Amino acid sequence: MSALEELQRGFRDYLLQGRSEAIHPLVRATQERRGEAERRLVIYAEAYRLRLKEALATDYTLLAAWLGAERFDTLMDHYIHAHPSRHYNIRRYGHRMAQFLSATTPWCGEPLLAELARFEWLQGLSFDAPDAEPLGVEAIAAVPAAQWGGLRLRFHPSLQRGDFHWNVHEFWSALRGEEPFPDARYHARPTPWLFWRQGRSNLFVSLDAESAQLLDLARGGADFAALCEVLCARHPEAEVPQRAAAALKGWVEEQLVIGAVTKD
C-alpha cells in the first residue's frame, strides 16, 4: 500500500467508523503540533457528521416532528453509526431509514415510525425523479382496436407505490397545515397509496385494492388483455372492457403514462 493509499484509508476510517487509531498515520507533525492537528481532524469529522444529520433532517421532517428534537437526534446518531455513507450523492444517504426503524430497537417497538419514514422517502423519490413528457389521451385513442389486447404502457419515472397500515397521510397533512398530529390508527388491511409528480408538484392518493393491483401489473409489463383477465375474475364479462378502459383513461389523465407500445 502506498503512503497516499494509507492516508486516504485512514482518513476514511476515521470519518466513517470513528476509529481514533486511524488518525495516527495522518498526524505526522512534531509532538508540539500533534494536538493542534488532531483537533483539526476532530472538527472536520464533526462537521461531516453534522452534514449527514442535515441531510436526514431534510429528508425526514415528518419523522423529526413526531419524535421531537431529542429523540430524532438520538435516532440519527444510531443510524449514522449503523450505516456509514457509501454513496457520493448525499441525497441517497437516508434510503435505509424505514428498514432501520423496522429492525432496530427501540424504534421497532413503534411500527408507526417506519411507515412515517417510508411515506416521506417515497415522496422524495417522486420529487427527484427525471422529467418525462406524459402521453395524451389522443395517443391512446389512436391505437387500433385490434391492437388493444397487446397494449403495454410505460409509466412516469416519478411514480412510486406503497402500502400503509397506519394513517400516515393524516400526519403529513397535519404537519403541512401546522395543525396538531392526529391519533395514530392502525388498520389490519393496508391501504395502497400512489405517489407521483406533475411538473414540480408532488401528489399522492389512496387506491382501492383492485386499482392498485391493475396499476402494479401494468407497471410490471402486463398488457391490456392481462388486465382484463384480472377484472374478469371479479366482474361480469360485459363490464370488463369498460372498467379496464376507465383505469387506463385515469392513468393518462393523471399524467402517469409516458409511452405505449403494441405487439407487431
N, C-alpha and C positions, 0 to 999 in steps of 0.2 A: 504494500500500500504506500502510495506517495505521501509526502508531507501535506500536500493540498487535500488529498482524499481524507487523510486523518483529521485535518482541520474541519473539513465540511461535515464529516460524520459526527465528530464530537459536538459541533455546534448544533446539528440536527437533534442528536440525542438529548442534549441539554434543553433545547426548546420544547421538544415533543414529549419527552419522558421525564423531565425534571431530574435527570441524573447529574447530581452535582459533580461526581467524579469525572464526568465527561468534559468539564471545562478545564481541567488541569492541563491537558496538552495545548489548550488555546491560550493560556496565560504564560507567555514566555518573557515576561518583563522581569526586571530586577525585583528583589524581595520588597524593596521600599515602594515600588509601584504596583505590586501584585494586588493589594487590597483595592486600589482605585480601579484596576482593570476588571476585577471580579464584580465590583459594584456596578460598573457599566453593563456588564453582561446580565446581571440581575435586572437592571432597569429595562433592557431590551426584552428579556424574557417576559417580564410583567406586562410590558406594552403589547407584546404579541398575544398574550393570554387575554388581555382586555379587548383586543381586536376580535378575537374569536367570540367573546361574550357579546360584543356589539352586533356581530352577525346573527347570533342566536336570538338576541333580544329583538332584532328587526324581523326575523322570520316568525317569531312566536309571541306576538304582542298579546294575543288572547290568553295563551297559557301563562304568560307573565302576570297578566291582570288577575287571573283566577288564583294563582298561587300566592301572589304578593311578592314584594321585592326580596325579602329574606329567603323564602323558600325557593324562589326561582333562581336566585344567585347560588344557593346550595346545589340545586339541580344542575346548573351549568358547570359548576366545579366538577361534579361527578361525571357528567357527560364528556367534558374535555379530557378528564383522566382516562376514561374508558375508550374514547375514540379520538386519538390524535389526528390532526388534519392530514389527509393523504392526497388531496387534490389541489391543483394550482388555483382553481376557482373557488373562492370562499363562499360563494352563493350555494354551493352544494354541501357545505360542511354539516348542516343540520339534518341531512336526509335520513339519519338513523334515529332521530329523536323518538318517534312513535314506537318503534321497536324497542328502544332502550327503556322507555317508560313501561312497556308491557312486560318486560322480562327482569326488571331490576327493582329490588326492594330499596326503600319503602314504597316507591312510586307504583309498583304493580298492584299494590293494595287499593289503589284508586283508579279503576279502569277508565273512568271518565277522562283522565289526563291524556292517555294515549290517543283517544278519539279527538280531543281538542287539538292536539298536535297534528294529527293526520289531516284534519279539516283545513287547518291553516296551510300545511305543506302542499296539499293538492291545489289550493288557490294560488300559491306561489308558483307551482309548476305551470299552471294555466297562464299566469301573467308573463312568465319568462319564455314561453314557447315562441317559436318563429311565427312570423306573419304568413298568412296564406289567403289567397282570394277565394271566397266562398262561391259555390256553384248556385246559379239562379234556378228558379222553378222552370223557366223556359227550356233549360238544357235537359232536364229530366223529361219534360213533356215531349221533347223532340225524339226520344228513344222509341223506335218502332215497337208496337205492341208484341210482336212475335219474339222480340229480344228481351222482354222484361224478366223472364224467368232466370236468365243468366246474368242479370244486372248485379254488379258489385260496386260498393261505394268506397271512397277514400275520405277520411274524416280529418277535420282541422287538427293540427298538432297540439292545440291548446286543450283539447278535450281530455278530461280526466273523470274517472269513475271511482266511487267509494260507497260502501255500505256502513251505516252507523246505527248502533243500538241506543245511543244517548241523544238527547235533544240539543246537540252541539250548535245547530244553526241558530237556536234561540240565544245562546250565549254570545255568538258572533254579532247578532243583531243588537243585543243589549250593549255590547262594547261600542259598536259603531254609533249607536244612538245616545251614548253616555248615560245609560239607564242601569239600574241595579240588575245584577245577574238573577236569572230565574232559578227556581229549584231544579236540581238535576233529576231527570226522569229516565228510567231505563225501560226499553221495550225488548221483549224476548225475540221478536222478529225484527231484524234490522231493516231500516229504511234505505232504499237505494238513492244516491244523490249523483247528480251530474254537474261537473264544473267545466266552464269554458270561457273564452274571451271573445268579445265583439269589439274590434278596434282596440282601445285602451281600457275598456271596462270589463272587469271580472264579473261573471254571472254564475249563479248556481241555482239548482232547482231539484226538488224531490221527484222521484219517479215511482209509479206503481211497479209491481213485480214483473208484469208482462212487458211493459215498456222497457224496463231495464234489461230483460232477457233478450229482447229483439235487438236493442242497441248493442249489447255485448256481442251477440252473434254476428251482427253486421260489421262491427269493428274487427272481429276475428276473421273476416273474409267470407262469411256466408252470403250466398246470393239471394235474390228476391224469392226464388222458389223455395229455398230452405226456410226462410222466414214464414212463408205461407204454410209450410208443413207444421211449424210450431203452432201457428194460430188454428190450424185445422183440429188440433187435439183439444181445443178449448171452446171453439165457436162453430156454429153451423157453417157448412161449406160455402153457402151463398154469401155469407158476410165477410169471408176471409179476404178476398181481393180488396174490398173497400177498406178494411181495417189496416191491411199492410200498406196500401197506398197512403192512408192518412198518417201512418207513422213516418213514412218516407217524406211526405209533404212537410210534416212538422220539423223534421231534422233539417230540411233545406231552408225553411223559413227562419229557423233559429241560427242559420249560418254555420251549421256543424259539418256540412258536406263540402268538400273541395274538389271532388272528382268522381266520375262514374265510368265504368267500363263494362262491356258486354262480351259474351262469348262470340267468337268469329263464326 
